[in-house]
């Protein structure tokens, strides 16, 4: 859940749309899902994962979720870095 908010700005940037990441990150950090992950209520994630999800541009890719054969699958999608965009 947090990842989707955190990469939202990166994906918009990759498509040429303007976006302010601050609102995505604020909403993700204040979400019930983020609190439950951090507090260990939800299983399958380390509590530190939320903070990592909220680090904008930490990695040169975003994870895109899609349903494949009734399973949710994450695949990496390359996202240009801010430095790459500045040279365009």
C-alpha positions in Angstrom: 0.0 0.0 0.0 2.7 2.5 1.0 4.7 1.6 -2.0 1.9 2.5 -4.4 1.7 6.0 -2.8 5.5 6.5 -2.8 6.0 5.5 -6.4 2.9 7.4 -7.6 5.0 10.6 -8.1 7.8 8.7 -9.8 5.4 7.1 -12.2 3.7 10.4 -13.0 7.2 11.9 -13.5 8.1 9.0 -15.9 5.0 9.8 -18.0 5.8 13.5 -18.1 3.0 14.6 -15.7 3.8 17.0 -13.0 3.3 15.8 -9.4 4.1 16.8 -5.9 5.4 13.8 -4.0 4.8 15.4 -0.6 1.1 14.7 -0.6 1.5 11.1 -1.7 4.1 10.5 1.0 2.1 12.3 3.7 -1.1 10.3 3.0 0.9 7.0 2.9 2.7 7.8 6.2 -0.5 8.7 8.0 -2.5 5.8 6.6 -4.0 3.0 8.8 -2.1 0.5 6.7 1.2 2.1 7.5 0.4 2.2 11.2 -0.6 -1.5 11.2 2.5 -2.5 9.3 4.7 -0.5 11.7 3.0 -1.9 14.8 3.2 -5.5 13.5 -0.6 -5.8 13.3 -0.3 -6.9 9.6 1.9 -10.0 9.0 4.5 -10.4 6.2 6.4 -7.1 6.4 9.1 -5.8 8.6 8.2 -2.7 10.6 11.0 -0.7 8.9 9.5 -1.4 5.5 7.1 1.6 5.9 9.9 4.1 6.3 11.7 2.6 3.4 8.6 2.8 1.3 8.4 6.5 2.0 11.9 7.3 0.7 11.3 9.0 -2.6 13.7 8.0 -5.4 15.6 5.6 -3.3 15.7 3.1 -6.2 15.8 3.7 -10.0 12.6 1.7 -10.4 9.0 1.5 -9.2 7.1 -1.7 -8.5 3.9 -2.0 -10.5 1.2 -4.4 -9.2 -1.0 -6.4 -11.5 -3.2 -9.4 -11.2 -1.9 -12.5 -13.1 -3.8 -15.8 -12.9 -5.6 -14.6 -9.8 -2.3 -13.7 -8.1 -1.1 -10.2 -7.3 2.3 -9.8 -9.0 4.9 -7.0 -8.6 7.2 -6.2 -11.5 9.9 -3.5 -11.6 9.3 -0.6 -14.0 12.3 1.6 -14.8 11.8 5.3 -13.8 14.2 8.0 -15.0 16.1 9.7 -12.2 15.7 13.5 -11.6 19.2 14.0 -13.0 18.2 12.2 -16.2 15.1 14.4 -16.5 17.2 17.6 -16.1 19.3 16.7 -19.1 16.2 16.3 -21.4 
